[in-house]
Amino acid sequence: MRFKTALQKEPKHSELVSCVGWTTPDEVYSSADDHHIIKWNLTNNETATLLELPKECFPTSMHWFPKSAQSGAGKKAGSDVFVLTSTDGKFHLISRTGRIEKSTEAHKGAVLCGRWSYDGTALLTAGEDGQVKTWSRSGMLRSTLTQNSIPVYSAAWGPDSDQVLFTNGRQLVIKPLQANAKPQMWKAHEGIVLCVDWNHVNNLILSGAEDKRYKVWDTYGRLLYSSSGHEYPVTAVSWTPDGEMFAVGSFNTLRLCDSSGWSYALEKPNTGSIFSLAWSSDGTQVAGACGNGQVIFANVIERRLEWKNYEASVTASKQIQVRNVMNDTTEKLDFRDRVIKVSLGFNHLVVATSSQCYIYSTKNWNTPMIFDLKEGSVTLIKQAEKHFLLVDGTGVYVFSYDGRLVCTPRYQGMKADILNQQTIALSNDTVAIRDKTDEKVVYVFDAQTGKTMGDGKPITHKVEVMDIGLDQCGITAERRITLVDKNRDLFLTSVRIFGAERKVIKLANMIQAHAWNDETNMLAAMTDGKILVWYYPNAVYVDKDLLPRTLYEKDTSEFGKAPQLVDFLGSHLILRRAEGSLISTTISHYPSVLHSFVMNGKWDDAVRLCRFVKEENLWACLAAMATYAKDLNTAEVAYAAIKEADKVQFIINIKDIPVKEARNAEMALLCGNQQDAEAILLQATLTFRAIMLNVQLYNWDRALELAVKHKTHVDTVLGYRQKFLARFDKEETNKRFLQYKEGIDVDWDNINSKIEMEYQKERERPSGGGSSAVSGGHSRVGQAAV
């Protein structure tokens, strides 16, 4: 990826350009020390003078009112007003037509920075007098946040517009707007900090200083990246709106960087110092205010995507080249408008331009599906096997690959413009979105209807959720979602829950990134110095003891310091080194083959594969898979292979049960699903077994409740309860048991004959089996309860 820069033959300004700002992706405004504000039309390359400022007014910064805060702003609409700060101590509210709506005396000395809040309700100014102030939208003073002895060169709003970041010499300060709230301060650079930016999507802070370095920080003041020294001080930094990249300006220097800090490209234009940088709303172009009177424009080109044997590169602002590395064939795709977002995966290339969306199949590059985009520029594309989603400033839209709108998931208070790769997830049947207003909440929608899934309640975690992911394969009822919370702990839970209490199971801690496999439900995660791959994470719902035995670990020291996990395709893990290069590492392809056999019900082939490979983690996967699928024979073989004698014995006993539903209930019990086991038995009218199940588990109240409700075996429950209490020399204290004990005699001869009759009935059912079932079924009940 790199910049394609453009400079005018002759500067349009006669003096130093101090600030630039975009209204629409084709319209830029610049202001300079020659007192002129110039409007640039990038469609026809024409310029016009909007306004000539008073001679005493030397502009310092410009910021257009945020488009997202405007009511009814369409995709072509721009902002109507901007704030211009100047050296005479004033800020000016200027309309798009060039009329000065208001001029306000704001600071003693120059006003160095003016910024609208993201929601458009407030204005922030910082000055040479060391003060930081907030103002109403109409320009009335609200508060003075700080008074320093040194100039505040730059300031920025926090993502929720409730905090302010500003410079203080070599330090950075985050100050909440609440009165008496304690500010957070840390030393950021070895020289005076000249410029800052705070992105509202990724919540990361960017700073540049006289020590010739730029740095990336989190909101706790922890350093995430520090650049090597430039030749000159860093004078301008700016995030793209989606938070995926940023630009850095210095003397005759323009750099494009990834959000994690490493540099994509370095340009050396003849500009003098770049004092200000501003991105277009679609994140494809950046404009810079230059010391030699020039305004530099740069397009982001050569964005490259890879998926299996395909490689797609944005070679120009309106052109993409696709290459098949298997046969080295290339296709050139031309577009009417500027390419904004591209996504490649699941045999499809999805391209969003400034007005349309194109869907290409890898089997046919000549005839794409095309549909018009309604609102705003697309900020995110996410793909699954059957459909993909688009995110723009107004909402989330799920489309099929034939261009049909499937649904528009929505919840109250949703802010689509701040969604990113970490806070939204998609699978064939599910869309998951983390709530911004309450980061502990994740909303889950049906991808076909847009309605909330399960019982309609969102998933609520105990800690703020930072990253979510959905598995890609299997049936909807078994869809799993992963959550990485603020403590960097990785959790797994089910998407669909009806009435039952949600099981949220912790898989690992200190997780930096994670990714589900695109073909099977394997899960990979990056932790400190290691890659973890769970071949069958669903094992936590079957047998927790098996989960560690299905885990594969790989050391990452060979990939350099702090590599990032990018994707998990087939048996390939795609990693990115700290300097930005992509590398691939592989895992065994046998787990993928095993998943394929199991998904197609080929249990004999699965057993043969495990016998051929002779690896314990593969046998452990098969044991969990077979148990979950209730395939008793395969489960018995797999558990025997990993020397789990007690589980083998339990499965042998289950096989002796004559009724299929009872066997399924016992398997559900083996997986720890007590409620499921009871539900299976009650649905099959095996009331006695449901009662005895609760007796086995010492759920005495539930056992008595079922016996009373179905008017059967109340004396059986009372009898086992008496034996249980007698073992511990205890007296009955439960009021319900005391109540029924008075009216019912416990006669063990009668109870045993009733139990024998129940087993006789089971033998006579249509699905009945051999007589050996009696001893197996009967003995387990007796052993557990007595």
SULVENLIN-V301533 format. One line per field, one symbol per residue. phi: phi as a letter, one per 20 degrees, with the letter a starting at -180 (. if undefined). burial: I if it has 24 or more other ideal C-beta (glycine too) atoms within 12 Angstrom, else O. A space follows every 50 residues. Layout:
# SULVENLIN-V301533
phi=???
burial=???
This chain:
# SULVENLIN-V301533
phi=.bedeccffcgedecgedbcadddfdcccccbfemddddddffdldcbef adfgfeddfcbcbfgfffeefmfefefdfdbcdcebfendccecefeoef faccfdbenfeebcbfffemebcdcccffndccdcffenefdbdfbcdec geebbbefgeldccdbebmeddcddffffmfffdcbfdcecffdbcbcee eemddcbcbffmcdcdcefenefebcfffefcgedbcbffgemebbdcdb flbccdcffeofefbcdcfecmfeebcbeffemdccdcedfenededcee cmfcccbledcdceebfcbcddceffcmeccdddcfcffdccbcrlmbdd cddfccddcdefebeecfecbfefclefdbccdcfebccdccfdadcdce fenefeacfbcfnfdffdfcgedccccfcbcdcefefcfedceccffedn efemenefedefcgedbcbdfdcnegfdfdcdcdefemedccbefecdmf ffeddeeacleebbbefedceecdbdcfmbddcefbffgfedbgfegfed eddcfdffenflfdedbcdldddedcffeofecccddgefgfffgffffe mefffffffffffldfffffffffffffemeffffffffffdmdffffff ffffffffdgfffffffffffnefffgffffffelefgffffgffgemef ffffgffffelblffffffffffffffdldefcfffffffffeceedfff fffffffffffffefgefcfffffffffffffffef
burial=IIIIIIIIOOIIIOIIIIIIIIIIIIIIIIIIIIIIIIIIOIOOOOOOOI IOIOOOIIIIIIIIIIIIIIOOIOIOIIIIIIIIIIIIIIIIIIIIOIOI OOIIOIIOIIIIIIIIIIIIOIIIIIIIIIIIIIIOIOIOOOIIIIOIOI IIIIIIIIIIIOIIIIIIIIIIIIIIIOOOOOIIOIOIIOIIIIIIIIII IIIIIIIIIIIIIIIIIIIOOOOIIIIOOIOIIIIIIIIIIIIIIIIIII IIIIIIIIIIIIIIIIIOIOIIIIIIIIIIIIIIIIIIIIIIIIIIIIII IIIIIIIIOIIIIIIOIIIIIIIOOOOOOOIOIOIOIIIIIIIIIIIIII IIIIIIIIIIOIOOIOOIOOIOIOIIIIIIIIIIIIIIIIIIIIIIIIII IOIOIIIIIOIOOIIIIIIIIIIIIIIIIIIIIIIIOOIOIIIIIIIOOI OIIIOOOIIOIOOIIIIIIIIIIIOIOIIIIIIIIOOIIIIIIIIIIOOO OIOIIIIIOOIIIIIIIIIIIIIIIIIOOIIIIIIIIIIIIIIOOIIIII IIOIOIOOIOOIIIIIIIIIIIIIIIIOOIOIIOIOIIOIIIIIIIIIOO OOIOOIIOIIOOOOIIIIIIIIIIIIIIIIIIIIIIIIIIIIOIOOIIOI IIIIIIIIIIIIIIIIIIIIIOIIIIIIOIIIOIOIIIIIIIIIIIIOII OIIIOIIIOOOIIIIIIIIIIIOIOOOOOOOOOOOOIOOIIOOIOIOOOO IOOIIOOIIOIIIOOOOOIOOOIIOIIIOIIIOIIO
